[in-house]
Amino acid sequence: MVMKLYYIPLTRATRPRWLLEEMELSYELINVVENPHRFEHKQRHPHGKVPVFVDNYVAIYESTAICAYLADQYPEKQFAPSSKSPARAYYYQWLFYASVTLEAPVEKYLFQKNPHLPESLSPNSERQSLSQEEILQWFARVCQPLHQHLNNNNYLVENQLTTADIVTGGVLYWAFLLGMMTEQTLVKNYLMRLMERPAFKRVHEKNVENLNYPQC
Ligand SMILES: N[C@@H](CCC(=O)N[C@@H](CS)C(=O)NCC(=O)O)C(=O)O
């Protein structure tokens, strides 16, 4: 069975897709937006969201979990340090840092800048709890550890590309599209290097809808 990725362009689903492209694996991309029976998708994801990944063994959701699973399934591709190595601890640290700590202000900013997004995605009362300035300060704070690390390193773990960079790059790309990255020079340079990667370009060039804004 060919692996399947249920997808919407410029959502968090681009992260596992980017990893699949980096790993040069073959997969079927199923654009959920184009699916006239989108309600069927609720059988795959409890909230009808993307990404969802299906192979012979699993049918899972959560973009970071999918990326971590893929890295472990294909150890020969070397997208994760071996499970017993100390590097693995740092790999986990950055994977979780990206999807929990770094992403929080980016998502907050996205909803604040787009009041038209449905209330079902984020309650309106929540959206105005911080000003844009306060969210940008929050983002600058959570970028600090990355900034420090990137002072001496090109990548997050053992100075080579891992899944932690893909997930972090995916979050930073959203921040970049939202215009949040103004002062974080080293972090921005890191993102620019990631965006130069052919696999990243393939994912975004094949973006037929020509979107240039995160989709939530
Ligand atoms: N934490 C989840 C978030 C999933 C999520 O919120 N997906 C959004 C796109 S980024 C979605 O499917 N939105 C469409 C909808 O809710 O109808 C992940 O990382 O996979």
The ligand as an SDF file (V2000), in Angstrom:
LIG
                    3D

 20 19  0  0  0  0  0  0  0  0999 V2000
   -1.8060   20.1100   16.2150 N   0  0  0  0  0  0  0  0  0  0  0  0
   -2.3370   19.6640   14.9550 C   0  0  0  0  0  0  0  0  0  0  0  0
   -3.1470   20.8080   14.3680 C   0  0  0  0  0  0  0  0  0  0  0  0
   -3.9840   20.3770   13.1720 C   0  0  0  0  0  0  0  0  0  0  0  0
   -4.7100   21.5700   12.5700 C   0  0  0  0  0  0  0  0  0  0  0  0
   -5.1290   22.4850   13.2810 O   0  0  0  0  0  0  0  0  0  0  0  0
   -4.8740   21.5490   11.2370 N   0  0  0  0  0  0  0  0  0  0  0  0
   -5.5060   22.6500   10.5600 C   0  0  0  0  0  0  0  0  0  0  0  0
   -4.5780   23.2080    9.5000 C   0  0  0  0  0  0  0  0  0  0  0  0
   -3.0700   23.8030   10.1700 S   0  0  0  0  0  0  0  0  0  0  0  0
   -6.7560   22.1950    9.8090 C   0  0  0  0  0  0  0  0  0  0  0  0
   -6.8760   21.0550    9.4150 O   0  0  0  0  0  0  0  0  0  0  0  0
   -7.6900   23.1250    9.5650 N   0  0  0  0  0  0  0  0  0  0  0  0
   -8.8440   22.8820    8.7760 C   0  0  0  0  0  0  0  0  0  0  0  0
  -10.0990   22.7960    9.5930 C   0  0  0  0  0  0  0  0  0  0  0  0
  -10.0360   22.8540   10.8370 O   0  0  0  0  0  0  0  0  0  0  0  0
  -11.1420   22.6580    8.9620 O   0  0  0  0  0  0  0  0  0  0  0  0
   -1.1910   19.2330   14.0290 C   0  0  0  0  0  0  0  0  0  0  0  0
   -0.0590   19.7230   14.2240 O   0  0  0  0  0  0  0  0  0  0  0  0
   -1.3870   18.3810   13.1560 O   0  0  0  0  0  0  0  0  0  0  0  0
  1  2  1  0
  2  3  1  0
  2 18  1  0
  3  4  1  0
  4  5  1  0
  5  6  2  0
  5  7  1  0
  7  8  1  0
  8  9  1  0
  8 11  1  0
  9 10  1  0
 11 12  2  0
 11 13  1  0
 13 14  1  0
 14 15  1  0
 15 16  2  0
 15 17  1  0
 18 19  2  0
 18 20  1  0
M  END
$$$$
